[in-house]
Amino acid sequence: MSIRTEKVAGEIKNKLNTAMSRDLSEISGLGLVTISKVLITPDLKTAKIYLTFLGNTEPVDVCLERINAKKKHIRFLLAKHIVLRYMPDIDFYYDDTVEYADKIQKLLNTIVIPKDEEPEKSKDVNSDKSKN
């Protein structure tokens, strides 16, 4: 991304976080909605907004449908606070990186390294160095 698209993406992320906490709190059942990432096309026409939900009482698909139903209102709020020639079309996606990282961490925790094999490997490495 160019510097301009990064700046616009950062500004959209900041303003959208504010709007989610203040202006869009009337959407019930969502819990805490945070914007984790905003990606914008180089022509600044389309923005992909990645959301995370904390404490939501409904499935993620339902939460995304509720937010997508308010897409026009969200664009209107962004246009009030950000001065651009064209306000990008916004598409909302669920950011599952936290769940994915948790899944990987659980898999890594299940790996068991036998303690008997570790010292033998270290002895072999040290004995090879002393021979040289």
N, C-alpha and C positions, 0 to 999 in steps of 0.2 A: 504494500500500500504506500501511496505517496504521503508526504507530510500533511497535505491538505485533507486527504480522506481520513487520516488518523485523527487530526484535530476535530473534524466534523463528527466522526464516530465517538470521540471522547465527550464532545459537547452534547450529543444526543443521549449518550449513556447517563451523563450527569442530570440533564433535564428530565429524562424519563424516570430515573430513580426518584427524583423529587415528586414528579407527577404521580407515580405509583403509590407513594406513601401519603400524599396529601389529597390529590384530586380524584384518584381512582380507588379510594378505600371503600367506596360504596359497593364494590363487587364482593359479595359475601362468600365465604368458604374458601377463599384463596390463601389465607394466612399471609405470611410475609413473602412478598414477591421482590426479587432482586434481579437486576440486569447484570449478567456475568460477562457478556461480550456483545459488541456491536460491530458488524462487518458491513462495509459500504462498497458498492461497485465504483470503479474509477470515474464514471460519469455522474456520480452522486444521485442517481435516479432510484436505486433500490437499496434498502437497508435490511440486513438479517439481524434480528435481535434475539439473543439467547437468554432465556429466563431460568431461574431456579425458584422453587417454591419450598418454603419452610413452614411447617405447621398447617398444611392444607388438609381439609377434611374430605376432599373429593379427589378422584383420580386425576392424573396429570392431563389426560386428554380433555376432560371436562373443563379443567382450568384454562387450558389453551383455547378452547371454544369460547369461553366467556370473554377472554381478553380479545380474541379475534372479532367478537361481536362489537367491541368498543373501539375497533381500529380507527374508524373515522374520527371519533372524538379524541383519541390519542394523537393522531396527526394534527388535529386542530390545536391541541394544547402545545405540541412541539412548535408549530408554526408561530404561535403567539410569543414564544420565548427565544426562538432561534431565527435569525434573519438570513435566509438563503433565497436564491432566485427560485429554486424548486425544492419543495419539501419532499424528501424521498418517500417512495412507497415502502411501507414497513410490513415485514413478515416476521411472525413470532415462532420461535422454536424452543423446545425444551432442552436445556443443557444438562446432560446426564454425566458429566465428568466426575462429579463428586461420588455418585453411586459406582461408576466404573472404577475409580481409584480405590474405593472401599472394597470392591470385589477383588481387585488385584492384590490388595493388602491381605485379605483373608486367604487367598491362594498362597501367597508367600509365607504366611504364618503356618500353613499346613505342611510345608516342606520340613522334613526332619533330616538333619545331617548327623550321621553316626559319629559319636565322639572318638571311637577307636580308629577311624580312618584319618582323621585330621592330623594327629601327631606323626603318623607314618609318612605322610606326604611332606611334612615340614622337615623330617629327618632326612628324607631322600634329597631334598633340595639343598640342605646344608652340607651333606656328605659330597654332593657333586661339586659344590663350590670349593671345598677343601682339597679335592683332587686336582684342581686346575692350578 
